[in-house]
Amino acid sequence: MDRLRELFWVINGLILFTLLVWISDLDRSVATLLYTPGPAYFPTWQLWSGQTNPFWMGIYKLTPWPAILLGISALAVLLLGLKRPRYRCLRRQALFVLLLLVLGPWLLVNVVLKDTLGKPRPSQLLEFGGKFQYAQFWEPGTGSHNGSFPSGHAAVAFSAMAPWFFLRGRRSRLATGFLAAGIGWGLLVGCARMAQGGHFFSDVIWSGGIIYLLGLLLASALSLDRECAVAPDASPSLIEASPQQPGCPSSFGA
């Protein structure tokens, strides 16, 4: 499947999902299942299961670590590529990972979308002890600048799928493993944030969609499908080695 067609299907899938959420009011239905009203003498006391449950709190605290480890690995490969010919052909892959982490969860999700849209979080809604009305993400938000849509924590977690984009054409089974791990971790973190009253279901799914779409665009811009080319000043043994041979690793995620 070429990337243009893949972009088309992902975007249309997100649009269809959004329509279903809008028609069924799925966001508030899921939030209602995770919320327990406060006692009559203290009605504003919010009881969200994820705020006290040790499992969900542990997931919340572990959220950034897969992305941090991936980012450190990518930075190390990028720096090694400056001096060691063996790693120079991997610099585009390392740069891709770093750009995905910086442009996705941080810039696009947290700075551009969350601060601009201002969608109220579940814990901020009137029906859950807050003071704001529910709003779709395309409606002017009345919440804080650090709004509900999309989920920043889930976006960080979904970024763990990054190696999928440059391994898929070389080592499909390993690539699929990274994709499954990234999606699984993103959904688990998203469940933790929903259980804490921090996000709606659609916030989580859109975070995954945004990271995937950005990954497709960056992979195309950096030509990740192009074979590695060893630098001219590399040793003869490295020049003769193909990407499948030991001379030049096929990817740092392998």
C-alpha positions in Angstrom: 0.0 0.0 0.0 1.5 3.3 -1.0 1.6 6.1 1.5 -0.9 8.4 -0.3 -3.5 5.6 -0.2 -2.6 4.9 3.4 -3.1 8.5 4.3 -6.5 8.5 2.6 -7.7 5.4 4.6 -6.4 6.7 7.9 -8.0 10.1 7.5 -11.3 8.7 6.4 -11.2 6.2 9.2 -10.8 9.1 11.7 -13.7 11.0 10.1 -16.0 8.0 10.2 -15.0 7.3 13.8 -15.7 11.0 14.7 -19.2 10.8 13.1 -20.0 7.7 15.1 -18.9 9.3 18.4 -21.0 12.4 17.6 -24.1 10.4 16.7 -23.9 8.0 19.6 -22.5 10.4 22.3 -20.0 7.7 23.0 -17.5 10.1 24.7 -19.9 11.0 27.6 -21.2 7.4 27.8 -17.8 6.0 28.4 -16.9 8.8 30.9 -20.1 8.1 32.8 -19.0 4.5 33.3 -15.8 5.7 34.9 -17.3 8.3 37.2 -18.9 8.0 40.6 -20.9 11.0 41.8 -19.9 12.6 45.1 -22.0 12.4 48.3 -25.1 14.6 48.6 -23.4 16.8 51.2 -20.3 17.3 48.9 -21.7 17.1 45.3 -18.5 18.7 43.7 -16.3 15.9 45.1 -15.3 13.9 42.0 -14.7 10.2 42.2 -12.7 8.9 39.2 -11.4 5.4 39.6 -8.1 6.1 37.9 -7.1 8.8 40.5 -6.7 6.3 43.3 -6.3 2.9 41.6 -2.6 1.8 41.9 -2.6 0.1 38.5 -3.8 3.2 36.5 -1.5 5.5 38.5 1.4 3.2 37.7 0.6 3.3 34.0 0.3 7.1 34.2 3.8 7.4 35.7 5.4 5.1 33.2 3.8 6.8 30.2 6.9 8.6 28.8 9.6 6.0 29.4 9.3 4.0 26.1 9.4 7.2 24.1 12.3 8.5 26.2 14.3 5.3 25.7 13.5 5.4 22.0 14.6 9.0 21.8 17.9 8.4 23.6 18.7 5.5 21.2 17.9 7.7 18.2 20.1 10.5 19.5 22.9 8.2 20.2 22.7 6.7 16.6 22.6 10.2 15.1 25.7 11.3 17.1 27.6 8.1 16.3 26.8 8.7 12.6 28.8 11.9 12.7 32.0 10.0 13.3 31.5 6.4 12.5 30.7 5.4 8.8 29.0 2.3 10.1 26.1 4.4 11.5 25.9 7.1 8.8 23.3 5.2 6.8 21.1 5.1 9.8 21.0 8.9 10.4 17.7 9.4 8.5 16.0 6.7 10.6 17.3 8.3 13.8 16.3 11.8 12.7 12.8 10.5 11.8 12.3 9.2 15.4 13.5 12.5 17.0 11.3 14.5 14.7 8.3 12.3 15.3 8.7 12.7 19.1 9.3 16.5 19.0 6.8 17.5 16.3 4.0 15.0 17.3 3.4 14.8 21.1 5.0 18.1 22.0 4.5 20.7 19.2 1.4 19.5 17.3 -0.6 17.9 20.1 0.3 19.9 23.2 1.2 23.3 21.8 -0.9 23.7 18.7 -4.1 21.6 19.3 -4.6 21.4 23.1 -3.8 25.1 23.7 -5.8 26.3 20.8 -9.0 24.2 21.0 -9.5 24.3 24.7 -11.9 21.4 24.8 -13.1 20.8 28.4 -12.0 17.6 30.1 -14.5 15.1 31.5 -13.7 16.2 35.0 -14.5 19.8 34.0 -18.1 19.1 32.8 -21.2 20.0 34.7 -22.5 16.5 34.8 -19.3 15.3 36.5 -19.0 18.1 39.1 -17.3 20.7 36.9 -18.5 24.0 35.5 -18.3 23.6 31.7 -20.6 22.3 29.0 -19.5 19.4 26.8 -18.1 20.5 23.4 -17.0 18.6 20.3 -13.4 19.2 19.4 -14.3 21.4 16.4 -16.5 23.7 18.6 -15.0 26.7 20.4 -13.8 25.4 23.7 -14.5 26.9 27.1 -12.0 24.9 29.1 -8.4 25.8 30.0 -5.6 26.3 27.4 -4.4 22.8 28.2 -7.5 21.3 26.8 -8.8 17.7 26.6 -8.3 17.2 22.8 -6.2 15.4 21.9 -4.5 13.4 24.7 -0.9 14.4 25.2 0.0 11.4 27.3 -1.6 9.0 24.8 0.3 10.7 22.0 3.6 10.2 23.8 2.7 6.5 24.3 1.6 6.0 20.7 5.0 7.4 19.5 6.6 4.1 20.6 5.4 2.7 17.2 8.0 4.9 15.4 10.3 2.0 14.2 7.3 0.6 12.3 7.7 3.3 9.7 11.3 2.4 8.7 11.3 -1.4 9.5 8.1 -2.3 7.6 9.8 -2.7 4.2 12.8 -4.6 5.6 11.8 -6.6 8.6 8.0 -6.9 8.5 7.6 -9.1 11.6 9.7 -6.9 13.8 8.0 -3.8 12.4 4.5 -5.3 13.2 5.7 -6.0 16.7 6.6 -2.3 17.2 3.3 -1.2 15.7 1.3 -3.5 18.0 3.3 -2.5 21.0 2.9 1.2 20.2 -0.8 1.0 19.7 -1.3 -1.2 22.7 0.7 1.1 25.0 -1.1 4.1 23.6 -4.5 2.6 24.3 -3.5 1.5 27.8 -2.2 4.9 28.7 -5.4 6.4 27.1 -7.5 4.1 29.3 -5.6 5.4 32.4 -6.2 9.0 31.4 -9.9 8.3 30.8 -10.2 6.6 34.2 -8.6 9.7 35.8 -11.2 12.0 34.2 -8.5 13.6 32.0 -9.7 12.6 28.5 -12.5 11.3 26.4 -12.3 8.2 24.3 -12.1 10.2 21.1 -9.2 12.2 22.4 -7.2 9.0 22.7 -8.1 7.6 19.3 -7.3 10.9 17.6 -3.9 11.1 19.3 -3.0 7.8 17.8 -4.3 8.9 14.4 -2.3 12.1 14.5 0.9 10.3 15.4 0.4 7.8 12.6 -0.4 10.4 10.0 2.6 12.5 11.0 4.7 9.3 10.8 3.6 8.7 7.3 4.3 12.3 6.3 7.8 12.3 7.9 8.7 8.9 6.4 7.8 10.2 3.0 9.7 13.5 3.5 12.8 11.7 4.7 12.6 9.0 2.0 12.8 6.2 4.5 12.2 3.6 1.8 15.4 4.6 0.1 18.3 2.2 0.6 21.2 3.3 2.8 24.2 4.8 1.1 27.5 4.5 2.8 29.6 7.6 2.9 32.5 8.0 0.3 35.1 8.1 3.1 34.0 4.8 4.6 36.4 1.9 4.5 36.4 -0.4 1.5 34.8 -3.2 3.5 31.9 -0.9 4.4 31.5 0.3 0.8 31.2 -3.2 -0.5 28.7 -4.2 2.2 25.0 -4.1 1.3 22.3 -3.1 3.8 21.6 -6.8 4.4 25.2 -7.6 5.3 27.0 -6.9 8.6 28.9 -3.9 7.2 25.9 -1.6 7.6 23.0 -2.3 9.9 19.6 -2.2 8.2 18.1 -0.2 11.0 18.9 0.8 14.6 15.6 -0.7 15.7 16.6 -4.1 14.5 
